Amino acid sequence: MLASYGWSDRVAALVSTADPGLVPARVVRVDRDRCLTVTPAGELTATAVELPAVGDWVGLRGAEVVEVLPRWSRLARHGAGEAVTEQVLAANVDLVVIVTGLDRTVRPSRVERELVVAWDSGARPLVVLNKADACTDPEGPEAVREALADRVRADVVVTSAEDGRGIDALRARIGGSDTVVLIGASGVGKSTLANRLLGGATLEIRAVRGRDGKGRHTTTARHLLALPGGGCLIDTPGTRSLGLLDATEGVAQAFSDVDALAAGCRFGDCAHDAEPDCAVRAAVAAGELDGDRLESWRKLGREAAWAERRLDARARAEEHRRARAMSRAIRRQRNRP
């Protein structure tokens, strides 16, 4: 049973470190106060003191999650609200598929943000331009693909979930034990694309709104499903935005071309703003680097650095709180008669 849900030698090694009395399982759906898991014997609804994420490998005792095995990747974003909190969208993912629709204007800056999140997760990213059958660009889907690939410096595939174009090319990138997650805005065709990969109408689909071309949320919860032929897939609800956490490493990987150019700057800490002998600005002036890409690097770098500072401040505050609590406990112990 678990072989259809991503079981591999890597998972077996993780399970070997867990309590041998626990039953290994994978979380395929998380609801408000419980989660649906797949065990060697089949599906089982389980409870947990702290709910795991979709994709987590866990150890069960009866119908309770008592251990979450170490993750090799986690797709996460800044949670809602002012406080810097982590919202894990999916765990133990191997391929993050960033889906955008060709029936609307493609926004490279959004794709760059999603690439930062994907790289930061520890998985490998792939950009998919879906809805090739409804492409609004007069130059056609391939021209859009080439322009986007040149801008974001990533692998880009054109698909049509309606007529099947590019589905085989996408499927070929998914390994036999890989877990793939689809992310993107509502209305880009993630659920229709997922149904193509799943080989049938498994997920509900809805048309976009005619007046503005925006999507309506079809997927309202993340659900891990087995793919025919190997691998498994997580479809996610559409996201209006992906707030960055401590994503400095993700920024570095998504903008490796900028970092490579920066090696030629006169100053090691060059901000590529007004410093003399800046190789990055020289590349922009020479047409070797898109100026908008440099601006995306600046914006996402600032956001990642801000989140990192806030996370560090929260960690320091929590450590201070624990130290004060321990100090009070020690004083109470000393004052006992």
N, C-alpha and C positions, 0 to 999 in steps of 0.2 A: 504493500500500500504506500509506504513512504517513498519508494523509488519514483513514483509519479510526481512527488512534491519536492524534488530537489535533493534527495538523499545522495550523498557522495562520500568519497574517502575522507574529505575534510570534515564533513558532519560526523562521520563515524569516529574520527579522532576526538572531536569535541565531546561526543557522548561518552567515550571511554574515560573521560576525566570526571564525569558526573557520578552521583550516588548510584551504585549498581542496582539499588532497589527501586529506582524510578523508571517509569515507562517513557521512552523518548517520543516526542510528538512535535508537530509543526503547527503554528498558529496560522489559520487561514482567514479568520475574520474576528474583529473585536467589536463588541457591542458595549452598551453603557456600563454594565456591571459583570460581564462574563465574556468568554471568548470561545470560538469554535476551533477545535484542533483536529488534526488528522493523526491517528495513532496506527501502529501496525495492525490493529484489529478493525480500524474504521474511524468514522467521525465520532467526536465526543465533545460535549459542551462542558467547559471547565470554569471554575472560579479562581480568583487570585487576589492576594492582599493588594498587590500593585499590578495592574493589567500590563501584559507585554504588548508588543507591536505586531502587526501583521508581518509574517515572514520569520518571526523569532522561532528558534528551536528551543524547546523547553523540556523539563522533566516533570512528569505527573505522578502524584500519589493519589490513587483513586480518581476523583474528578476535580482535583485541585492542582494548580500550577505551584510547585514549590521551588523550582529552580529555572532561571533563564540562562541558557548557555551563552558564552561569549559571542559577540557579533563580529563578523569580519567586515561588515559595512552597515551603514545606517543612513537612510535618506531623511534629512531633517530640515526644519525651517524654524524661523523665529515665530513663537506662539503669539496669539492675539493679546493686545494690551501693551501698556508701557513697559512693564517688567520684561527683562530679557529671559525668556524661558524657551526650552527646546520642545518642539512638537515633532516626534518621530513619525514620519509618514509610512515607512517600510523598512524592514530590517533584513540583513543577509541577502542583499540584491547584487547581482552580477552585472546587469546591463540596465542603464537608465535611458529610456527612449523618450526624447523630448519632441512632442508632437505639436505642430502648428499647421494651420489650414491655408491652402492656396486659394480659397474662396474669399480671402480678405488680404489686406496689405500685411506682408510679413514684417515683423519688427525685430531687426537684428539685436537691438539692445535687450529685449526680453529673452531672446534665445541665449545671449551671452550670460545673463543672470542665471538662467536655468542650467547652463553649462557649469557655472561656478558651483552651484548646489550639487550637481551630479558628480563633478570631480571631487568635491569635498566629502562626498558620501563614502568614497573608497571603491566605487564601482566604475565601470567604463561607460562613457556616454555615446549616444547616437542620436542625431537629429533627423526627424522624419517630416518631410513636407507632404502632408496628406491632402486629399481632395483634388488630385491632379485633374480629375474629370470636370471640375468646376473652377479651374484656374482663371483668375481675373486679369492676370498680367498679359498684355498683348504679345510679349516675346515668348511666352510659353513656360511650362514647368521647368524644363532643363536649364533655361537661362536664369531663372530664379534660383535654382539649386546651385549653379556655378557661382553666382554673385554672393549667395549666403555663405557657401563653403569658403570662399576667398575672404569674406569679412570675419567669420567666427573661427576660422582655422580648425574645423572639425569635420568628421565624416557626415555627409548629408545624403539621405535616400529619398527619392520621390515615390509616393504610393497613392493608390486610390482604393479605399476600402469598398467603394461601390462596384468598380469593374475589375478589381483584383490586381491592378497594375502595381508592380514593385513588391508584392506580398512575398513572393519566393525569395527575393533578395533580402528582405527583412528577416524572414524565417531562417535563412542561412546563417545569420549572425547570432542566432540563439543556440548555445550549446545544449547537449543532452541533459545536463543537470543544472543548467543556468536558471536563475530567477530574473525575470525582466519586469520592470515597472514602467507604466506609461504615465507621463506627466504632461500637463499643458492646460491651457485655458478651456473653459466650457465651450462646446460647439465646434472643436477642431476635429471631431470624429474619433476620439479615443475608443469609445465603446464599440463603434462600428468596426474599427481596426482590430480591436480585441476579438470580436466575433469572427473576423476573417482568420485570425491566427488560431482560434479555438475550433474552427471548422464548422461553425453553425451559429444560429441565433441564440446565444446563451445569455447575453446581457441586453437589457432594455435600451432602446435608442429613441431619440426624439429629434425632430427637425429644429433648426435654429430659427430665431424670430425673424420674420420677414422684414420688419421695419428697420432693423439696425444690424441684422446679421449676427447678433450675439447668441450664444448658446444658452440652453437651460440645463440645469444640473440633472443629468441622467443617472450617473453614479453618485450615490449619496454616502457610500461607505466603501472602504478598501476591502477587496476580497481576492484571495489567492486561489487561482484555478490551474489545474494541470493542463498542459498543452499536448495535443496528439503528436506523437513522434518524439516526445521528450522535452524537458524544461517545464517551467510554470510561469504564470503571468499574474501581475497585480495591476488591476485597473484602479485609478484614483479619481476622486471627485475633481472637477475643474477648479483651478486656483486663480484668483484674481492677481495675487502677488505672492512672491516667495521671499520673505524677509531673511536676510543672511544672519547666521550665527557667527561662531569663530571660524570664518571661511577664508582666512589669509592663504592657506595652502591651496584651496580651491581656486582663488583668484590667480595665484601664481601658475597653476597648471592650465587654467582656461586662457590665460594671457601670456603663455610661455614665449610668444614672439616678441612681446614688449620687453620681457625680462632679458631676452637674448640681445636685443638692441641696446638695452640699458648698460650692458657690459662695456659699451664703447663710450659712455658718458665720462666727462672729465672728473666728476665727483661721484663717489660711491653711493652717497645718499641723495642723489639727484631726484627731485620731484617732477622733472620734465615740465617745469612751468616757466621760469624765467632765468634759470641758471645758464651760464655760458657753456659753450661746447657740449650741448645736449644732443646725443646721438639719436634719441627718440624723436625729438622735435625736428631734427634734420631729416629723418626718415619720412615724417609727415609732409614736410616741405617738398621733398623729392617725389612724393606720390607713392612711396614704398609702404606706408602705413596709413590706414584710413584715420582721419582726424576724429571721426565719431567713435572709432574703436578706442582711441586714446582717452576720450572723454568717458566712455564706459568703464575703462580701467580705473580712472580716477574716482568715479562715483562709487563703484563697487568696492574698491580698495578702502575708501573712507568709511563706507558702511560696515565692512568686515572689521576694520580696526576699532570702530565705535563699539560694535557688539562684543569684541574681545575685551575691551576695557571694562564694559559693563559686567560681563561674566566674571572677570577677575575681581572686580569690586564686590560682586555678590558672594564670590567664594571667600574673599577676605572677611566680609561681614559675617558669614556663616561660621568661619573658623573662630572669629572673635566671640561670637555668641556661645559656641561650644566651650571655649576657654573660660568664659565668665561663669557658665553653668558648672564646669568642673571645679572652679575656684570656690564657688558658693558651697558645693557639696563637700569639699575638703574642710572649709571653715566650720560647717555644721558638724562634721565628724569630730573635729578637734574640740568643739565646744560641748560635746556630749559629756555628762558627768561619768 
